Amino acid sequence: MSIATVGGTRLHYDDSPPGGRADGEPVVLVMGAGGRGRAWHLHQVPALTAAGYRVITYDSRGVPPSDPGEAGLTVGDLAADLAGLIEHLDAGPCRLVGTSLGAHVVQELLLTRPDLATAAVLMATRGRDDELRAAAVRAEIELMDSGITLPPRYHAALQALQNLSPHTLNDDLEVSDWLSVFEQSLSAGPGLRHQTAITPDPGRLAAYARITTPCLVIGFADDLVTPPHLVAEVARAIPGAAHRLVHHAGHYGYLEQPEEVNRQILAFFAGVPDRPLVRTGHAAPQGHLVPSP
């Protein structure tokens, strides 16, 4: 891992050029709340580098060992960090992949710095909170502020129930592996609290109509954290966005169904030129749902 200082914020990042070369087209992967960039290295980085891309991952502000951030952290702050990192690495314009909060950050970048993006994949995203998701965020913040620390095994079981598909949960061997991972990767600290407090501005959903970057929006059929109907709203809001639904996948669908997710990403990128498309000013067709096989 290397360190970049952008706008006064220290970000830890990893730059993985294909075959040790730095001339591959850059792809920046943006993780969700509290997640380390290294999670992408299990499945997505190998697939992208094998396809010839230069792949950049990083730990966002609030995720150690990057700077912790501060109260009042906004998605705009994280989008500015992302823009600064892209410019620091001379990687723009580039292709972007984000999941959950990471997708929210990418969406903001597409509005504020479209010059830095040629294509974007948005997974497990949303443009607003419904009543249940808003209540869950409030409850999680109250738990963090209470100072109560959940026992690791309880935390692991809760993470599994919230983030994995029944397809995974019904396989005892897979569940055992996942529980071990969750027990060893307990996220905590003020940075996570600041990121958790970032929720979508409902008014921003309408703003997505101004996005001109080609987008693929991927929902996960068994996602309880960001259910498919909220993902579909984002796909409909972005002109011309492609929309796919991956089955047997929960919120961590990119880890549960990596072959299918990677196939969707690579197929989408293969169909998008490496330079921004010239827009004619005509309205593009709205996104549509095509379930994955």
C-alpha positions in Angstrom: 0.0 0.0 0.0 1.1 3.6 -0.7 0.0 6.9 0.8 -1.4 9.9 -1.1 -2.3 13.2 0.5 -5.2 14.9 -1.3 -6.8 18.0 0.0 -5.0 17.5 3.3 -6.4 14.0 3.7 -4.1 11.0 3.8 -5.4 8.0 1.8 -3.9 4.6 1.6 -4.2 3.1 -1.8 -2.9 0.2 -3.9 -2.1 0.5 -7.6 -2.2 -2.8 -9.5 -1.1 -2.4 -13.1 -1.7 -5.5 -15.3 1.5 -7.6 -15.5 3.4 -5.0 -13.6 2.8 -2.4 -16.4 1.3 1.0 -15.8 -0.2 1.6 -19.3 -3.4 -0.3 -18.8 -6.6 1.7 -18.8 -7.3 2.7 -15.1 -10.2 1.4 -13.1 -10.8 2.7 -9.6 -12.8 0.6 -7.1 -14.6 2.3 -4.3 -15.7 0.3 -1.2 -18.7 0.7 1.0 -18.9 2.1 4.6 -16.2 0.8 6.8 -14.8 -1.5 4.2 -11.1 -1.9 3.3 -10.1 -1.6 -0.3 -8.3 -4.9 0.0 -11.7 -6.7 -0.2 -11.7 -6.0 -3.9 -8.4 -8.0 -4.2 -10.2 -11.3 -3.5 -12.0 -11.4 -6.9 -12.4 -8.2 -8.8 -8.8 -7.0 -9.0 -7.5 -10.4 -10.4 -10.3 -10.4 -13.0 -9.7 -6.8 -14.1 -5.9 -7.0 -14.2 -6.2 -10.2 -16.2 -8.3 -8.2 -18.7 -5.5 -5.7 -19.0 -6.8 -2.9 -16.7 -4.7 -0.9 -14.3 -6.7 -1.3 -11.0 -6.6 1.2 -8.1 -8.2 0.4 -4.7 -8.0 2.6 -1.6 -9.2 3.0 2.0 -11.6 5.9 2.1 -11.5 8.7 4.7 -12.8 7.1 7.9 -11.3 3.7 7.3 -7.9 3.0 8.9 -5.1 3.4 8.0 -6.4 6.3 6.0 -7.3 9.5 8.0 -10.3 9.1 10.3 -12.4 12.0 9.1 -14.6 14.1 11.3 -18.2 14.6 12.4 -20.3 15.9 9.6 -18.4 14.0 6.9 -20.5 14.1 3.7 -20.6 12.2 0.5 -19.3 15.3 -1.2 -16.2 15.1 0.9 -15.6 11.5 -0.1 -16.2 12.3 -3.7 -13.7 15.1 -3.5 -11.2 12.7 -2.0 -11.8 10.3 -4.9 -11.4 13.1 -7.4 -8.1 14.1 -5.7 -6.8 10.6 -5.7 -7.6 10.1 -9.4 -5.7 13.3 -10.2 -2.8 12.5 -7.9 -2.3 9.2 -9.7 -2.8 10.8 -13.1 -5.5 8.2 -13.7 -8.3 10.2 -15.2 -10.5 9.9 -17.0 -11.0 6.4 -15.7 -13.6 3.7 -15.2 -15.2 3.4 -11.8 -16.8 0.6 -9.7 -18.5 1.4 -6.4 -20.6 -0.6 -4.0 -23.0 0.6 -1.4 -21.7 3.9 0.0 -18.9 3.6 -2.5 -21.5 3.7 -5.3 -23.1 6.7 -3.7 -19.7 8.4 -3.8 -19.2 7.5 -7.5 -22.6 8.9 -8.3 -21.7 12.2 -6.7 -18.4 12.3 -8.6 -20.3 11.8 -11.9 -22.3 14.9 -11.1 -19.5 17.1 -9.8 -16.5 15.9 -11.8 -17.8 14.0 -14.9 -14.5 14.9 -16.7 -12.8 12.2 -14.5 -15.0 9.3 -15.6 -15.6 7.3 -18.8 -17.9 4.6 -17.3 -19.2 3.6 -13.9 -20.6 0.4 -12.3 -22.9 1.1 -9.4 -23.7 -1.9 -7.1 -26.1 -2.1 -4.2 -26.8 1.6 -4.4 -29.7 3.8 -3.6 -30.8 7.4 -4.1 -32.9 7.6 -0.9 -33.7 5.8 2.3 -37.0 4.2 2.9 -38.5 4.1 6.4 -36.8 0.8 7.4 -33.4 1.7 6.1 -33.5 5.1 7.8 -34.6 3.4 11.1 -31.7 0.9 10.8 -29.1 3.7 10.3 -30.5 5.6 13.3 -30.4 2.5 15.5 -26.8 1.6 14.4 -25.6 5.1 15.3 -27.3 5.0 18.6 -25.6 1.7 19.4 -22.2 3.2 18.4 -22.8 6.3 20.6 -23.9 4.1 23.5 -20.3 2.8 23.9 -21.6 -0.8 24.0 -19.3 -3.3 22.3 -21.1 -6.4 20.9 -19.3 -9.7 21.4 -17.5 -10.7 18.2 -19.5 -13.9 17.7 -22.8 -12.0 18.0 -21.5 -9.3 15.7 -20.5 -12.0 13.1 -23.8 -13.7 13.2 -25.6 -10.4 12.8 -23.4 -9.4 9.9 -24.1 -12.7 8.2 -27.9 -12.4 8.5 -27.8 -8.8 7.3 -25.4 -9.1 4.3 -25.6 -12.6 2.9 -28.1 -14.4 0.7 -30.2 -17.4 2.0 -28.4 -19.3 -0.8 -25.2 -18.8 1.2 -26.7 -19.0 4.7 -28.2 -22.4 4.0 -24.7 -23.9 3.3 -23.1 -24.7 6.6 -19.6 -24.9 5.2 -19.9 -21.5 3.6 -21.5 -20.0 6.7 -18.7 -21.3 8.9 -16.1 -19.6 6.7 -18.0 -16.3 6.6 -18.5 -16.2 10.4 -14.8 -16.6 10.8 -14.2 -13.7 8.5 -16.7 -11.5 10.2 -15.3 -12.3 13.7 -11.8 -11.2 12.5 -12.8 -8.1 10.7 -14.9 -6.2 13.3 -15.1 -2.5 12.2 -15.3 0.1 14.9 -14.1 3.6 15.7 -15.2 7.2 14.9 -14.5 6.8 11.2 -17.1 4.1 10.8 -19.6 6.2 12.8 -19.0 9.2 10.5 -19.4 7.1 7.4 -22.6 5.4 8.7 -24.2 8.8 9.3 -23.9 9.6 5.6 -27.4 9.0 4.1 -28.7 9.8 0.6 -30.3 13.2 0.1 -33.7 12.3 -1.5 -33.4 15.4 -3.7 -30.2 14.0 -5.2 -32.2 11.2 -6.9 -33.7 13.8 -9.4 -30.2 15.2 -9.9 -29.0 11.9 -11.3 -30.9 12.8 -14.5 -27.9 15.1 -15.3 -25.5 12.2 -15.3 -24.1 11.7 -18.8 -21.4 9.0 -18.0 -22.4 5.5 -19.2 -23.5 3.5 -16.2 -24.3 -0.1 -15.2 -26.4 -0.4 -12.1 -26.3 -3.8 -10.4 -28.7 -4.9 -7.7 -28.5 -8.1 -5.6 -31.7 -10.0 -5.4 -31.5 -11.0 -1.7 -30.0 -7.7 -0.5 -31.7 -6.6 2.8 -29.4 -3.5 3.3 -30.1 -2.0 -0.1 -33.1 -3.9 -1.6 -33.5 -4.2 -5.4 -36.4 -1.7 -5.6 -34.1 1.1 -4.3 -31.4 0.1 -6.7 -33.9 0.2 -9.5 -34.8 3.8 -8.7 -31.2 4.8 -9.4 -31.1 2.9 -12.7 -34.3 4.7 -13.8 -33.0 8.1 -12.7 -29.8 7.9 -14.8 -30.5 8.4 -18.5 -29.5 5.3 -20.5 -28.3 3.3 -17.5 -28.2 -0.5 -18.0 -29.7 -2.4 -15.0 -28.9 -5.9 -14.0 -30.1 -8.1 -11.1 -27.7 -10.8 -9.7 -29.5 -13.7 -8.1 -28.4 -15.7 -5.0 -26.6 -12.6 -3.7 -27.1 -10.4 -0.7 -25.4 -7.0 0.1 -22.0 -8.6 -0.4 -23.0 -10.0 -3.8 -19.6 -9.1 -5.3 -18.1 -11.6 -2.9 -20.9 -14.2 -3.0 -21.3 -14.3 -6.8 -18.0 -12.9 -8.0 -17.9 -14.7 -11.3 -21.3 -13.3 -12.3 -20.5 -9.8 -11.0 -17.1 -9.8 -12.8 -18.7 -11.0 -16.0 -21.2 -8.1 -15.9 -18.5 -5.5 -15.2 -16.1 -6.8 -17.9 -18.9 -7.1 -20.5 -20.1 -3.5 -19.7 -16.6 -2.1 -19.9 -16.0 -3.9 -23.2 -18.9 -2.1 -24.7 -17.9 1.4 -23.6 -15.1 3.3 -25.4 -12.1 4.6 -23.5 -13.1 8.2 -24.2 -16.2 10.0 -23.0 -19.1 9.6 -25.4 -20.2 12.6 -27.4 -23.7 13.5 -26.3 -26.2 14.9 -28.8 -28.6 16.5 -26.2 -31.4 14.1 -27.0 -32.9 12.2 -24.0 -31.5 8.7 -23.6 -33.8 5.7 -22.9 -34.4 4.9 -19.3 -32.6 1.9 -17.6 -34.2 -1.5 -17.8 -34.0 -4.7 -15.8 -32.4 -7.7 -17.3 -32.0 -10.5 -14.7 -28.8 -12.4 -14.8 -29.0 -16.1 -15.7 
